[in-house]
Amino acid sequence: MRLLHQKCLSFQQGKSDKVYEIELCEVNTQQYVVNFRYGRRGHRLRDGTRTKAPVELDKGQAAFDKLVQEKIRKGYVETTEYLETDYATLLGREATPEEVVSEEPVADEVVSVDEVVPPSLQTPPSEENADVSERVVHPGRGASSREEAVLQWLDFYLTAQPGERGKWSLSSVIRRAGQLRIADATPKLCRLLQSRFRVQYDVAWALSRCGGEQAIEALRRLASMPLKTSLARVAYAGLSHLLQAQPVAFDEWTVQRNQQLPSTLRELVNNGDLEGGVQCAHQLLEEEETTPSVFVLFLTAGKELRGALCRSMKQYKLQGHSMQCLREIYDAAWLLGDVDSIACLFGLFDTKDDIPYSTRGVKTFRKHLWKQLAREREEHDGERVVLSMLSMATDEAFQDAAGGSLSRLVTETSMSSLWQACSQEDVLMLWTDAQSELVRKMAYERLEAVGFLKQSPDAYSYQHLQCMLSSIYDAPRELGFSMAKERAGDASIMGIIATSPDENAQEFVSDWLLENVKSLKELPDRQIMKFVRSQALLGAFMLHKSAKVRALGDVFFGVAVLGPTKERSLCRMLIGALLARSSGKKGAEIACIEMMVKHFSRTLRVLSLELVLALLQHKHLHKQILGMKMLEGRVPSSITDEVWIHAAGLQEEEALEVFLRLLRQWSDSSIAERQELLVKIAHTSTHTAIKLEVRKLLQRALSSPHQHAHFAANLIMHITS
């Protein structure tokens, strides 16, 4: 493409300050087009064309002259002074949505090798009014690839002389280097970090994606800054991503990062308390000073807590500082590859009514969201984000006019490209897990079209069967069960069937274990290990109605080597199954509890007090006793008041013995601080032994040097012996 003529016009009146660029170009031999660009001064200009198809020179010249005259009649005047500049660079800071600026460069802006330079950036044909003190340069013009073009632009900014300027702002070039993950850009970015202070945030953002030892060292220095600065937070996210490939360094960084959390929140995270962690995060978001802790929480938390936090934002009223925190979390989610968090926040940003921006700012912000999603789908793993969005969506959201993101996703063109990019496993997960019936129907039609649902049982992998059998919907579960039954006897297949919530599947596993007790007894230890890998199958052994099968399960436990994490998970699963059973053979439940106490006594003592309380409140005595045994060995001060009160009301003799042992372990400080609790225990319990033990504890408080001990004498009077 060759530029023949150009005009740059401007219009200034009141608050209006606009520019209009017109150019006549030769695209092929004897083929010409008239293009134009327009918009507010200082902003990115919009493109258009006056000729829908190439025309002859005389027609092109006529169209060019006509458009120029039309604009002059409307008040435009010819100028050569306008230069398109990134608005954020003009301000010397990071632009906000209200200022109508896209933070991301257009995908092909930096990398197009053969593009024609717009008129505003070329030396005009007439040099009379040109500013000779400023020289426009165009690095990257002859580059053979996008990456090479970006590197040439970085070299230009590192060596630019006074008076030299480039078409693209330094901020846009740096961001593009990060988007393309150009490892060779890291040394250049580190040099810019030391010399260009106005773009430090952009450099840190790009280093997090380009990687390398130099990037890690640079980000470590930035992370030492106060967490209230956005520069420190982007460095935190970068280190959390880059250090994952270095286990030792990552563990050290994790400890350092977790120290930035408030002690209360850190304890909730360590205990895996999702609800408590989310509530604490909401409280921190209320104050601007504590908001950065929520960002660190996202980096620290596991997948479940991250998802719960992002989902809870739908009901949370956003403010300016909390919105900024969520935008930083969204950016970190892209960096860490957390597709569920990305999908959840994308839907939130695209549909939430109370985003604290102006109407124009919201519109521009959402336009940027879609632009980023399109680029990620093209260059990285954005398709998985779309899958997650579809999986979370409800039918009501598709019908809601405000659900613009879903309406745009489910168009014929986008879904067609999505199916081509997705694997069969991805589509299968949509069919088995998606909340929307519309999405499940589309996924089913796709699976049927490619013949996935008509395969023989042996053609399905373990992952396929697991996905279908664990579904909450009947159709995929029934298909998975029918295929798995054909391969019964395989230890992995039986473990998968045991995880299904389907009653027919549970009954099938129970019958199969009973029928194959003899053959299972003769298995060598190596084969037994395959069966005990499945927690659900172990649970089926322990809760089986047949004593023979339970005895075999006890033998299997003797062979099994489970780590602490698997033991906790298995115990939680078994306790959940016990709590869910209100009827059935008590003998099987009691035998299961005995095996749990026999094999996992230490693990039971570290499970959450919520499980203990649920067991204590159950109507079955054997489950109440299990709750008391889970308390044994714990520090009395770590047990909540509610658990103490419920435990004091139990009537079983075995529970009484455990309770008395716990009371005798109270320290003087605990007695002094929790005297009112002791009185409540004495009034709740009907056991004389408990009342006497409480009286002894309060009498100890009389001689204790701790504060409030003198109240014990008055409290003792309220306790009947």
Secondary structure, 3 states (H helix, E strand, C coil): CEEEEEEEEEEEECCEEEEEEEEEEEEECCEEEEEEEEEECCCCCEEEECCCCCECHHHHHHHHHHHHHHHHHCCCEECCCCCCCCHHHHHCCCCCHHHCCCCCCCCCCCCCCCCCCCHHHCCCCCCCCCCCCCEECCCCCCCCCHHHHHHHHHHHHHHCCCCEECCCCHHHHHHHHHHCCCHHHHHHHHHHHHHCHHHHHHHHHHHHHHCCHHHHHHHHHHHCCCCCCHHHHHHHHHHHHHHHHCHHHHHHHHHHHHCCCCHHHHHHHHCCCHHHHHHHHHHHHCCCCCHHHHHHHHHHCCHHHHHHHHHHCCCCCCCHHHHHHHHHHHHHHHHHCCHHHHHHHHHHHHHCCCCCCCHHHHHHHHHHHHHHHHHHHHHCCHHHHHHHHHHHCCHHHHHCCCCHHHHHHCCHHHHHHHHHHCCHHHHHHHHHHCCCHHHHHHHHHHHHHCCHHHCCHHHCCHHHHHHHHCCCCHHHHHHHHHHHHCCCCCHHHHHHHHHCCCHHHHHHHHHHHHHCHHHHHCCCHHHHHHHHCCHHHHHHHHCCCCHHHHHHHHHHHHHCCCCHHHHHHHHHHHHHHHHHCCCCCHHHHHHHHHHHHHHHHHHHCCCCHHHHHHHHCCCCHHHHHHHHHHHCCCCHHHCCHHHHHHHHCCCCHHHHHHHHHHHCCCCHHHHHHCHHHHHHHHHHCCCHHHHHHHHHHHHHHHCCCCCCHHHHHHHHCCCCC
